[in-house]
Amino acid sequence: MKILAEHVEKKFRQEWVVRSFSYQFESGQSYALTGPNGSGKSTLLRILAQYSLPTKGQVTFLHEDFSSIESDQCHSLISYAAPYVELIEEFTLSELLNFLIQLKALPAQLSLAQFQEYIELQPDKSKYIKNYSSGMRQKIKLGIALMADKPCMFFDEPTTNLDEKAKNWFYQKIKEQSNQLIIIASNEAAEINLCQHRISILDFK
Ligand SMILES: Nc1ncnc2c1ncn2[C@@H]1O[C@H](COP(=O)(O)OP(=O)(O)OP(=O)(O)O)[C@@H](O)[C@H]1O
């Protein structure tokens, strides 16, 4: 599939955060959105994921043959992990996974043991998400986004709060995703270097 951004612009009050952004993203490719703090990476990522609307322009999801995908279908094709996307803190990990399975945000057959093995963590089963460390919560978010196995994966500052071992775990998991369309908003050199393409937000000001 493809994501086509055409003349996307975003303005907050008097501030233009993105100007005339046009780009075609494709499956099997990975893209780094780069730029200094406050330059608009998260804003553009949310627009590309159709989580927020541009002030001008449009974002369209397309099949390989360029036929368009209905906008109400797009969210089912996306997984998204970001510091501002919260987990449900009052759940245990098992309850959270079951909830996401029911929402079809994770594969139906996924077990707690498989998930724990995947994220290389064996947290206390009765512990609430709110009592996990920030790094563990981040790793759970990333694990959910990766195991959702959606065609499009969006990550905003994915290795925030992760130690070196967990960062390397994430880098390895991204390298294993050969068919997905991956977009990572980041300033971290290691995250940018994971991606085949770089897009500087400063080119769209
Ligand atoms: N809802 C909003 N209302 C008003 N201004 C906003 C809103 N969201 C973002 N902004 C502004 O848009 C600009 C870009 O913010 P954004 O979070 O997209 O940048 P960023 O490049 O992701 O930054 P960082 O690297 O610090 O995460 C900032 O000036 C920010 O204050």
The ligand as an SDF file (V2000), in Angstrom:
LIG
                    3D

 31 33  0  0  0  0  0  0  0  0999 V2000
   -2.5760   21.3910   19.5340 N   0  0  0  0  0  0  0  0  0  0  0  0
   -1.6930   22.3660   19.3700 C   0  0  0  0  0  0  0  0  0  0  0  0
   -2.0330   23.6510   19.5380 N   0  0  0  0  0  0  0  0  0  0  0  0
   -1.1460   24.6430   19.3570 C   0  0  0  0  0  0  0  0  0  0  0  0
    0.1410   24.4620   18.9820 N   0  0  0  0  0  0  0  0  0  0  0  0
    0.5360   23.1930   18.7970 C   0  0  0  0  0  0  0  0  0  0  0  0
   -0.3340   22.0740   19.0010 C   0  0  0  0  0  0  0  0  0  0  0  0
    0.3570   20.9450   18.7310 N   0  0  0  0  0  0  0  0  0  0  0  0
    1.6030   21.3270   18.3920 C   0  0  0  0  0  0  0  0  0  0  0  0
    1.7180   22.6750   18.4420 N   0  0  0  0  0  0  0  0  0  0  0  0
    2.9040   23.4540   18.1240 C   0  0  0  0  0  0  0  0  0  0  0  0
    3.3970   22.9950   16.8730 O   0  0  0  0  0  0  0  0  0  0  0  0
    4.8240   23.0660   16.8780 C   0  0  0  0  0  0  0  0  0  0  0  0
    5.3570   21.6930   16.4740 C   0  0  0  0  0  0  0  0  0  0  0  0
    5.1220   20.7690   17.5420 O   0  0  0  0  0  0  0  0  0  0  0  0
    5.4560   19.2340   17.3960 P   0  0  0  0  0  0  0  0  0  0  0  0
    5.1240   18.5810   18.6900 O   0  0  0  0  0  0  0  0  0  0  0  0
    4.8390   18.7110   16.1670 O   0  0  0  0  0  0  0  0  0  0  0  0
    7.0480   19.2740   17.1730 O   0  0  0  0  0  0  0  0  0  0  0  0
    8.1350   18.1170   17.2470 P   0  0  0  0  0  0  0  0  0  0  0  0
    9.0940   18.3680   16.1160 O   0  0  0  0  0  0  0  0  0  0  0  0
    7.4750   16.7990   17.3100 O   0  0  0  0  0  0  0  0  0  0  0  0
    8.8470   18.4330   18.6320 O   0  0  0  0  0  0  0  0  0  0  0  0
    9.6690   17.5210   19.6630 P   0  0  0  0  0  0  0  0  0  0  0  0
   10.9240   17.0710   18.9540 O   0  0  0  0  0  0  0  0  0  0  0  0
    9.9570   18.4550   20.7770 O   0  0  0  0  0  0  0  0  0  0  0  0
    8.7720   16.3850   20.0670 O   0  0  0  0  0  0  0  0  0  0  0  0
    5.2510   23.5280   18.2650 C   0  0  0  0  0  0  0  0  0  0  0  0
    5.4870   24.9290   18.2200 O   0  0  0  0  0  0  0  0  0  0  0  0
    4.0460   23.2270   19.1130 C   0  0  0  0  0  0  0  0  0  0  0  0
    3.9410   24.0960   20.2040 O   0  0  0  0  0  0  0  0  0  0  0  0
  1  2  1  0
  2  3  1  0
  2  7  2  0
  3  4  2  0
  4  5  1  0
  5  6  2  0
  6  7  1  0
  6 10  1  0
  7  8  1  0
  8  9  2  0
  9 10  1  0
 10 11  1  0
 11 12  1  0
 11 30  1  0
 12 13  1  0
 13 14  1  0
 13 28  1  0
 14 15  1  0
 15 16  1  0
 16 17  2  0
 16 18  1  0
 16 19  1  0
 19 20  1  0
 20 21  2  0
 20 22  1  0
 20 23  1  0
 23 24  1  0
 24 25  2  0
 24 26  1  0
 24 27  1  0
 28 29  1  0
 28 30  1  0
 30 31  1  0
M  END
$$$$
